[in-house]
Amino acid sequence: MALNQTVLIRAFYECMWKVGLNIAFKNNQVRGWYGEWLARKYLQKRNFYILQKNWQSPLDARREIDLIARDGECLVFIEVRSRSIGSLNTGYHTINHKKRSSLLSACRDCLRIEFPKFPNYRFDVIEVDLCKTSGKVLHHENVSLFP
């Protein structure tokens, strides 16, 4: 029940953002949803085709990929990092060794289970710097997941 309620609440927020209503962020979860929504809009403008969002490995629920997209013939795994505009660290630099290891495992699981036929793939990081009513998107392409 809680999962369905969360999905409905997220869909409601996304509808509000789509029509241009700026709703104050109640918590970090809503801030993260807004960052992911802005990242999807940004990628779609750059002709990426969004295949999945918030993919979780059936082998381990802790392994999650925020967005999976196709850029031409390349499969792209995307981690979205939403931060306040005045944060001391950039979103890119907040991906620590543990998170990199988890993302690498998630990408391997996804390639094995969902997309075994894609010969070309890469990992991208999208930073979204959020202020009260909008966000600035910075896209890092082909980021290495290895320490």
N, C-alpha and C positions, 0 to 999 in steps of 0.2 A: 504494500500500500504506500509506504513512504517513498519508494522509487517512482511510482506512478505520479504521486503528488509533486515530487521534485521535477519530473519531466513536464508536467502541466504548468508549473510556476515558471520554469525556464522558457517554455513556449510562449507564455503570456508576456514575459519581459522582451523576448525577441520580436513579438508583434508590435509592442510599444516602440521599440527602437527603430523598427522598420518604417513606421509611420512618422517618425521624427520626434517622438516625445522623449525628453530627457528626464529620466527618473533617477533620483539620488540613489547611490549605492548603499544598500542596507548593511551589507557585510562583504567580506572578501570573496565569498562564493559568487555573489552577484557581480562583483568586480571582475572575477575570472571569466564568467559567462560573457560579459560585455567585451572583454578583450578577445575572446575566441570568436565572437560574432564579428567584431571589427576585422580580425585576421581573415575570416572567411570572405567578407566583402572585398578586402584588399586582394586576396588571391583570385577571386572570380573576375575582378577588373583586369588582372594580368593573365587571363585566359587559362587559369588552372581549373581542372574539373575536380570538385570535391567528391571523393568516393565514400568516405566514412568520417564521422566525428566521434570522438571519445571511444575509440576501439579498445576493448579490454581482452586480454588473452584468456582463453578458456583454461589454460594451464595454471595461471596464477593471476588473480584479480588485481594484484598490485602493479602489474605490467599494463600500462595504459599509454596510448598514443592519442594526443589531442586531435590531430587532423591527419587524414591520409588523402592525398590528392594525386592527380596525374598532370604532369607538365609535358605535353607532347607524348613521347614514348617512355618517359621516365616516371617511375613511381616515387612519390615524395612523402616521407614521414615528417610531420611538423610538430614541434613542441612550441606552444604559445606561452609566453611569460608576460603577465600583466603586472605593471608596477605603477606606483604613484609618480607623478612627474618630478617630484623633488627627492626621489629615493637616492641613497648614496651609491648603491650598486646597480648596474644595468641588469636587465633580465637575462642576458646572455651569460653574464658572470655569476649568476645565482645557480647555475646548473653544476652541482658538485659531483664528486666521483660516484657516490651512491646513486644519484639520479641518472648519470650517464650509463652506469651499469644496468640499471633497470630499463632505460630506453633501448639500449642495445639488445637486451633479452627480448623486449617487446617487439622490436623490429624483426628479429630472427623468428619469433613465434608467428608473427603476421605473415612473413614471407613463406613460411612452411605451410601454414594453415589456409590463408586467404588468397595469396597471390603467388603461387609457386612458379608461374610462367613468366613473370616480369624479369627480364635479364638486367635491366638498368634501374637502379634505385639510388636515392640519396636521402640525407637527413638535413632538414632546415630548422632554424630557430627564428621565430617571429617575436620581437619585443613590441609590446604595446605600452606606451607611456600615457597614463590616464590622468586627465584633469577632471574637473567637476562635470563637464558636459560633453567631452569628446576625447579622442585619443590620437596619438601620433604613432604610426606603424613603422618599424625598422625590420627589414628582412635580411637575415644571414643565410646565404645559400651554401649547401654542400659542406656542412660542419662535420668535423671528425668526432665520432663518439668514443674513440679510444683515448685513454689517459695519456 
